[in-house]
Amino acid sequence: MRVLLVQNNRGLSDFWTASLLRRGFSVTQVFTQAEAIAKLRFNRFDVLILDLVLPDGGAIAISDFATYKHPDVPIIAVTSSSFFSDGSIFELIPNARSLMRTPLRPDDLAAVLDHYVPPQEVAAERA
């Protein structure tokens, strides 16, 4: 499964990436809106993990571009903020499948990825 991880905290991003790689995921890390848009422009991902609180404030722009380029891409939103506790993220990001609060265990993140993009769906798309 090809994962685009947009997380500005490099330590946390490295931790999640290492854990997902051990589970067989293919992870591309980016840290800014510009990097995310560049990767989405020319690459297809099975799922997008998106930190909602980026320093450049580009999370919604990233999700909009991801949905434009790849209308069915599931987006897993992660945040340490309680701002979206009312569920409004699902109105702002139509492809949002889950909102996870950090800190979170890598096992929980992997389980959510497997739930929303089962490995057999990924294999079928590649065939």
C-alpha positions in Angstrom: 0.0 0.0 0.0 1.4 3.4 -1.0 1.0 6.0 1.7 1.7 9.7 1.5 2.5 10.9 5.1 2.2 14.7 5.5 3.5 15.5 9.0 5.7 18.5 9.9 7.1 16.9 13.0 10.1 15.0 11.6 10.6 12.8 14.6 7.0 11.7 14.7 7.0 11.3 10.9 10.1 9.1 11.1 8.6 7.0 13.9 5.4 6.4 12.1 7.2 5.7 8.8 9.5 3.1 10.4 6.6 1.4 12.0 4.6 1.3 8.7 7.6 0.1 6.7 8.0 -2.8 9.1 4.4 -3.7 8.3 5.0 -3.7 4.5 3.6 -0.3 3.7 5.4 1.9 1.1 5.7 5.4 2.7 6.6 8.7 1.2 7.2 11.4 3.8 6.6 15.1 3.2 6.7 18.0 5.6 5.1 21.0 3.9 2.2 21.9 1.7 4.5 22.5 -1.3 6.1 19.0 -1.0 2.7 17.3 -0.6 1.3 19.0 -3.7 4.4 18.1 -5.7 4.2 14.4 -4.8 0.4 14.3 -5.4 0.9 16.0 -8.8 2.9 13.1 -10.3 2.2 10.1 -8.1 -0.7 8.0 -7.1 -1.2 7.0 -3.4 -3.6 4.5 -1.9 -4.1 6.6 1.2 -3.1 10.0 2.6 -2.2 10.6 6.2 -2.6 14.3 6.8 -1.6 16.4 9.8 -4.3 19.1 10.1 -2.0 21.5 11.9 0.8 22.4 9.5 3.0 25.5 10.0 2.1 26.7 6.5 -1.6 26.1 7.2 -2.0 24.0 4.0 -3.9 20.9 5.2 -7.2 21.8 3.6 -5.4 22.8 0.3 -3.6 19.5 0.3 -6.8 17.6 0.8 -8.5 19.5 -1.9 -5.7 18.9 -4.4 -5.5 15.2 -3.4 -9.3 14.8 -4.0 -9.1 16.7 -7.3 -6.2 14.5 -8.6 -7.4 11.2 -7.1 -11.1 11.5 -6.3 -11.3 8.2 -4.3 -8.2 8.6 -2.2 -9.0 8.0 1.5 -7.6 10.7 3.8 -6.7 9.9 7.4 -6.6 13.2 9.3 -4.4 13.4 12.4 -4.1 16.2 14.9 -3.1 17.1 18.4 -5.7 19.8 18.5 -9.3 19.5 19.8 -10.5 22.0 17.3 -12.2 19.4 15.1 -13.8 17.4 17.9 -17.3 18.4 16.6 -16.8 16.3 13.4 -16.5 19.3 11.1 -13.5 17.8 9.5 -15.8 15.4 7.6 -17.5 18.4 6.1 -14.3 20.2 5.2 -12.6 17.2 3.8 -15.1 14.9 1.9 -12.5 12.1 1.6 -11.7 12.1 5.3 -12.3 8.6 6.6 -11.0 9.0 10.1 -9.8 11.7 12.6 -7.1 10.4 14.9 -5.7 12.3 17.9 -2.0 12.4 18.5 -0.2 10.9 20.2 -1.3 7.7 18.7 0.2 4.2 18.6 1.6 3.1 15.2 -0.4 -0.1 15.5 -3.6 1.9 15.6 -2.6 3.9 12.6 -1.7 0.7 10.7 -5.1 -0.8 11.6 -7.0 2.2 10.3 -5.0 2.1 7.1 -5.8 -1.6 6.6 -9.5 -0.9 7.4 -9.9 1.8 4.8 -7.7 0.4 2.1 -7.6 -3.4 2.5 -4.5 -5.1 0.9 -6.7 -7.0 -1.6 -8.0 -3.7 -3.0 -4.5 -2.4 -3.5 -3.5 -5.7 -5.3 -6.6 -5.5 -7.5 -5.8 -1.9 -8.6 -2.2 -2.8 -9.5 -3.3 -5.8 -11.6 
